Amino acid sequence: MKNKQTPKYCFVLLLSITLILATILISYMAYRSDHQKTEAKLKVVTSFVPMYTIALNLLDGVDQVSVTNLSAPKTGCLHDYEPTPADLKTLSGSDIFIVNGGGMEIFLDKAAKENPKLTIVDSSKGVQKPLEENAHYWLSVSEYQNQMTEVKSKLKKEMKARGIDTRLLEKNYSSYCSKLSKLKKEESELSSNMATGGKNAVLLQESFAYLARDLGVTVKGVTDLDEERQVSAKEVAGMIKVLHKGEMVWADPVYGQKMQKTLVGQTGAVPVTIDPVTVCETVDKDTYIERMGQNFSTIRKAGGM
């Protein structure tokens, strides 16, 4: 006997399949629409931590723009950095490369040659008072802000060319300028105290020269220490000769600690560890503000202020 229920079951099955397919189609269209809205039109890459903090602040929440940092947060300065194959691949798929400039990124010419369509934003173009042969501009809060202003100007131009709204970029710029103004106020107060105390220092990293200049510190000697450079006995003797009890020896957390200990033991100078804001476990929008603020606090305590 023919089953009279079969047409009914077939209809229910067909209806169920139709509903499932319709649901899948609707979900796919929704995903596609959302993906099209959020897909990055502008891919930005930064060279290292100081440039990354600038980009993170300027482009926070800006649709259709992605931000990636090229070097690992623990890399430090890029004097001897050579891009990996993965780095070169990242650059080849990017639109803008934000760099410190001033010779910091020694691989820049190679990157530009291999990626002729890559727009390179050289933040050093905004620096107003560079020290000779010293590209560590970001350790001056004022120069770091000048670098940020240069980057903002170039990003705005590129975003407009791609039809990306720049209003949030401008808002973020103003917001970050306000934060940096507070940091500069703290710096100014510390500078006044340093002038009153007549503080002198020997710097075991040339990068610290910008910070010393802005604080009005009298620099009695500079030597640049890293994993490859050995300091001669003559240099050590020269620094011991100019240092006196109560004066400061600035060193970074990685290099120069041994030398700092020697100088402090021989002269009675005060050890001060300065964060160059280049080596970090993680990086976020506030990394620069927090690290520089900590530097000011460290110097203040070392000077008994």
C-alpha positions as CSV (number, residue, x, y, z in Angstrom):
1,M,0.0,0.0,0.0
2,K,1.3,3.4,-0.9
3,N,2.3,5.6,2.1
4,K,0.0,8.7,2.0
5,Q,2.3,10.5,4.4
6,T,5.3,10.6,2.0
7,P,4.4,13.8,0.2
8,K,3.9,15.6,3.5
9,Y,7.3,14.4,4.8
10,C,9.0,15.5,1.6
11,F,7.4,18.9,1.8
12,V,8.6,19.3,5.4
13,L,12.1,18.2,4.5
14,L,12.3,20.5,1.5
15,L,11.0,23.4,3.6
16,S,13.6,22.7,6.3
17,I,16.5,22.6,3.8
18,T,15.2,25.8,2.2
19,L,15.2,27.6,5.6
20,I,18.7,26.3,6.4
21,L,20.1,27.5,3.1
22,A,18.4,30.9,3.6
23,T,19.9,31.2,7.0
24,I,23.3,30.4,5.7
25,L,22.9,32.9,2.8
26,I,21.8,35.7,5.2
27,S,24.7,35.0,7.6
28,Y,27.1,35.0,4.7
29,M,25.8,38.3,3.3
30,A,25.9,39.9,6.8
31,Y,29.5,38.7,7.2
32,R,30.5,39.9,3.8
33,S,28.9,43.3,4.4
34,D,30.7,43.7,7.7
35,H,34.0,42.5,6.3
36,Q,33.8,45.0,3.5
37,K,33.2,47.8,6.0
38,T,36.1,46.9,8.3
39,E,38.7,45.8,5.8
40,A,41.7,48.0,6.0
41,K,42.1,50.3,3.1
42,L,45.3,51.6,4.5
43,K,48.0,49.3,6.0
44,V,50.4,51.1,8.3
45,V,53.7,49.6,9.6
46,T,56.0,51.2,12.1
47,S,59.7,50.5,12.6
48,F,60.0,50.2,16.4
49,V,58.4,51.0,19.8
50,P,58.5,54.9,19.7
51,M,57.0,55.0,16.3
52,Y,54.5,52.4,17.2
53,T,53.2,54.4,20.2
54,I,52.7,57.4,17.9
55,A,50.7,55.4,15.4
56,L,48.6,53.6,18.1
57,N,47.6,57.0,19.5
58,L,46.9,58.7,16.2
59,L,45.0,55.9,14.6
60,D,43.1,54.6,17.7
61,G,39.6,53.6,16.5
62,V,40.1,54.8,13.0
63,D,38.2,52.5,10.6
64,Q,39.8,51.0,7.6
65,V,43.3,51.6,8.9
66,S,45.5,48.8,10.4
67,V,48.7,49.3,12.4
68,T,51.5,46.8,12.7
69,N,55.0,47.1,14.3
70,L,57.8,45.6,12.3
71,S,60.4,44.8,14.9
72,A,59.7,42.8,18.1
73,P,59.1,45.0,21.2
74,K,62.3,43.7,22.7
75,T,64.5,44.6,19.8
76,G,65.5,48.0,21.1
77,C,67.1,50.6,18.8
78,L,67.5,49.7,15.2
79,H,71.1,50.7,14.6
80,D,72.1,47.2,13.5
81,Y,68.7,45.7,12.8
82,E,68.3,43.6,9.7
83,P,64.8,42.8,8.5
84,T,63.8,39.1,8.4
85,P,62.1,37.6,5.4
86,A,58.9,37.9,7.4
87,D,59.6,41.6,7.9
88,L,60.1,42.1,4.2
89,K,56.9,40.3,3.4
90,T,55.1,42.6,5.9
91,L,56.5,45.7,4.2
92,S,55.6,44.4,0.7
93,G,51.9,44.1,1.8
94,S,51.8,47.5,3.4
95,D,51.0,51.1,2.2
96,I,52.9,53.3,4.7
97,F,56.1,52.7,6.7
98,I,56.5,55.1,9.6
99,V,60.2,55.5,10.6
100,N,62.3,57.5,13.1
101,G,64.7,58.5,10.4
102,G,68.1,60.2,11.0
103,G,69.9,57.0,10.0
104,M,68.2,54.9,12.7
105,E,66.7,52.4,10.3
106,I,69.9,51.3,8.4
107,F,67.8,49.0,6.1
108,L,65.6,51.8,4.9
109,D,67.1,52.2,1.4
110,K,66.8,48.5,0.8
111,A,63.2,48.5,2.0
112,A,62.4,51.4,-0.3
113,K,64.1,49.8,-3.3
114,E,62.3,46.5,-2.9
115,N,58.9,48.2,-2.3
116,P,58.7,51.2,-4.7
117,K,55.0,51.7,-3.9
118,L,55.6,51.9,-0.2
119,T,55.1,55.4,1.2
120,I,57.8,56.1,3.8
121,V,56.9,58.6,6.5
122,D,60.2,60.0,8.0
123,S,59.2,61.5,11.4
124,S,62.6,63.1,11.7
125,K,61.4,65.7,9.2
126,G,59.5,67.3,12.1
127,V,62.4,67.5,14.5
128,Q,63.4,71.1,15.2
129,K,66.6,70.9,17.3
130,P,68.5,67.7,16.4
131,L,71.7,66.9,18.1
132,E,74.6,66.2,15.7
133,E,74.7,62.5,14.7
134,N,72.2,61.6,17.3
135,A,68.9,60.3,16.1
136,H,67.3,59.4,19.5
137,Y,64.9,62.3,19.1
138,W,62.0,60.6,21.1
139,L,63.9,61.0,24.4
140,S,63.0,64.7,24.1
141,V,59.3,64.9,24.8
142,S,59.1,68.0,22.7
143,E,60.9,66.4,19.7
144,Y,58.7,63.3,20.1
145,Q,55.7,65.5,19.8
146,N,57.2,67.2,16.7
147,Q,57.7,63.7,15.2
148,M,54.1,62.9,16.0
149,T,52.9,66.1,14.3
150,E,54.9,65.2,11.2
151,V,53.4,61.7,11.1
152,K,49.9,63.0,11.6
153,S,50.3,65.4,8.6
154,K,51.4,62.6,6.3
155,L,48.8,60.2,7.5
156,K,46.1,62.7,6.9
157,K,47.2,63.2,3.3
158,E,47.2,59.4,2.6
159,M,43.9,58.8,4.3
160,K,42.2,61.6,2.3
161,A,43.6,60.1,-0.9
162,R,41.8,56.9,0.0
163,G,38.5,58.5,1.1
164,I,39.0,57.7,4.8
165,D,37.5,60.1,7.3
166,T,40.3,62.0,9.1
167,R,38.2,63.6,11.8
168,L,39.1,61.0,14.4
169,L,42.7,61.3,13.5
170,E,42.6,65.0,14.3
171,K,40.7,64.3,17.6
172,N,43.3,61.6,18.6
173,Y,46.1,64.0,17.7
174,S,44.6,66.7,20.0
175,S,44.1,64.2,22.8
176,Y,47.7,62.9,22.6
177,C,49.1,66.5,22.5
178,S,47.2,67.2,25.8
179,K,48.8,64.1,27.4
180,L,52.2,65.1,26.2
181,S,51.6,68.7,27.5
182,K,51.1,67.3,31.0
183,L,54.3,65.3,30.6
184,K,56.2,68.4,29.5
185,K,54.9,70.3,32.5
186,E,56.3,67.6,34.7
187,E,59.6,67.8,32.8
188,S,59.7,71.6,33.2
189,E,59.2,71.4,37.0
190,L,61.9,68.8,37.2
191,S,64.2,71.0,35.1
192,S,63.7,73.9,37.5
193,N,64.7,71.7,40.4
194,M,67.7,70.4,38.5
195,A,68.9,73.9,37.7
196,T,68.6,74.9,41.4
197,G,70.5,71.8,42.4
198,G,73.1,72.2,39.7
199,K,73.1,68.6,38.8
200,N,75.8,67.1,36.6
201,A,75.9,63.7,34.9
202,V,77.9,61.2,32.9
203,L,75.8,59.4,30.3
204,L,76.5,55.8,29.4
205,Q,74.2,56.0,26.4
206,E,74.3,58.8,23.8
207,S,70.6,58.6,23.5
208,F,70.2,60.2,26.9
209,A,71.6,63.4,25.6
210,Y,68.2,64.7,24.5
211,L,66.7,64.0,27.9
212,A,69.7,65.7,29.7
213,R,69.4,68.7,27.4
214,D,65.7,69.2,28.1
215,L,66.3,68.9,31.8
216,G,69.2,71.3,31.9
217,V,71.6,68.7,33.1
218,T,75.3,69.5,32.6
219,V,76.8,66.5,30.8
220,K,80.4,65.8,31.9
221,G,80.9,62.8,29.6
222,V,79.2,60.5,27.2
223,T,80.0,57.0,26.1
224,D,77.9,54.6,24.1
225,L,77.7,51.1,25.5
226,D,76.2,48.0,23.8
227,E,76.9,44.3,23.5
228,E,79.7,44.8,21.0
229,R,81.6,47.9,22.3
230,Q,84.2,47.6,25.1
231,V,85.2,50.6,27.1
232,S,88.9,51.3,27.3
233,A,90.7,51.8,30.6
234,K,91.5,55.3,29.5
235,E,87.8,56.1,29.1
236,V,87.0,54.8,32.5
237,A,89.8,56.8,34.0
238,G,88.6,59.9,32.2
239,M,85.0,59.5,33.6
240,I,86.3,58.9,37.1
241,K,88.3,62.1,36.9
242,V,85.4,64.3,36.0
243,L,82.8,62.7,38.3
244,H,82.3,63.8,41.9
245,K,80.3,62.6,44.8
246,G,76.5,63.3,44.4
247,E,76.7,63.7,40.7
248,M,74.8,61.2,38.5
249,V,75.7,58.3,36.2
250,W,72.9,57.5,33.7
251,A,72.8,54.0,32.3
252,D,70.1,51.9,30.6
253,P,68.6,48.7,32.2
254,V,70.5,46.4,29.8
255,Y,73.9,47.9,28.9
256,G,76.2,49.9,31.2
257,Q,75.1,48.6,34.5
258,K,78.6,47.1,35.3
259,M,80.3,50.3,34.2
260,Q,77.8,52.3,36.3
261,K,78.6,50.3,39.3
262,T,82.3,50.8,38.8
263,L,82.0,54.6,38.5
264,V,79.7,54.9,41.5
265,G,82.1,52.8,43.6
266,Q,85.1,54.9,42.6
267,T,83.5,58.4,42.9
268,G,80.5,58.3,45.2
269,A,78.3,59.3,42.2
270,V,74.6,58.5,42.2
271,P,73.4,55.6,39.9
272,V,70.4,56.5,37.7
273,T,68.8,53.9,35.4
274,I,67.1,55.5,32.4
275,D,64.5,53.7,30.3
276,P,65.2,54.4,26.6
277,V,61.6,53.4,25.7
278,T,62.7,50.9,23.1
279,V,62.6,47.6,24.9
280,C,59.2,46.5,26.1
281,E,57.4,43.3,26.9
282,T,54.2,44.7,25.5
283,V,53.3,48.1,23.9
284,D,50.1,50.1,24.2
285,K,49.0,53.7,23.7
286,D,50.3,54.8,27.1
287,T,53.7,53.1,27.0
288,Y,55.7,56.3,26.1
289,I,53.9,58.5,28.6
290,E,54.3,55.9,31.4
291,R,58.0,55.2,30.6
292,M,59.1,58.8,30.3
293,G,57.1,59.7,33.5
294,Q,59.0,57.0,35.3
295,N,62.3,58.4,34.0
296,F,61.4,61.8,35.5
297,S,60.5,60.1,38.8
298,T,63.8,58.2,38.9
299,I,65.8,61.3,38.3
300,R,63.9,63.2,40.9
301,K,64.5,60.6,43.5
302,A,68.2,60.3,42.6
303,G,68.6,64.0,43.1
304,G,66.7,64.0,46.4
305,M,64.0,66.2,45.0
